[in-house]
């Protein structure tokens, strides 16, 4: 069996605090996790893998900060992105 394992992609994480750094490539960094998932799927298709395992924070409904919790559903974002790439299911 051939598989790919990826963890902690933090898809669409707001990366709080980036705006505080003058000249930081905010949009580039915030979009990097989606590009990573697209690249992972492309690699899986090229290599004809049997399984792609995305592990990490997909089961957590929020990102916890010291002063508040931010609603966040990484699994839903991954499903949305995969659907947009032509993959069905979940």
N, C-alpha and C positions, 0 to 999 in steps of 0.2 A: 504494500500500500504506500502510495506517495501522498504526502500532505504538507501543508504550509501552516505554521502557527504564528500568529501575531498577537501582541498584547499591548494594552494601554495606548491605543491610538488616540484616545480622547477626541473623537470625531466631533467637530464643531464646539469644542470647549472655548469659552470666551477669552481664555488667557488673560484674565483680569490683571490690570496693571501695565500692560504693554503701552497703552496710550501715554503713560508717564515718561516714556523714554523718547526724547527728541530724535527724530530720524529713524526710529525703529520701523522695519518693514511690516507693519501691523497686518495689512490685508494678506500679504504673502504668508506670514506665519499662521494666521488664522485659517487660511485655506490649505495649508500643508497636510493636515490630517486627511482631508477628503482626497487630495491627490495621492496620498500614500495608499489609501484603500483602493482607489482606481488602479494604481500600479500593482498592488497585490493581486487584484482580480486578473489583470492582464497577464501577470506572471503565471498565475494558476492555469489560465487557459493555454498559454504557450507551452507550459511544462506538462499539461494534461494530468494535473493532480487529482486525486480521488476525494480529497477533503481539505477544506480551508477552515481552520479554527480561529475565531476571533475571541480572545479572552481579555478580561480586564474589568472595566467598570460598567459594562453594558447592563448589568442587573440593578444598578443603583439609580433611583429616580431623581436624585439631586446632586449638586456639587455643594459641599459644605464649606463655608467660609467661617471665620471667627465671629462675624457679626450677622450672618444670615445664610439661608439655604437658597440656592438657585435651582429652579426646576430644570432638569436636563435628562434627556432620554437618548443615550448613545445608540442603543439597539434600534430605536425607531429611525434615527438618522441613517444608520447603516442599511436598514431595510429600504428606506426611501431612495438612497443612492444606488443600491443594487437593482431596484425596480427600474430606475431611470436608465440603467445600463442594459436593461432587457432581461433581467433575471426575476423570476416569479417565486413566490413562496416566502417562507420566513422561518 
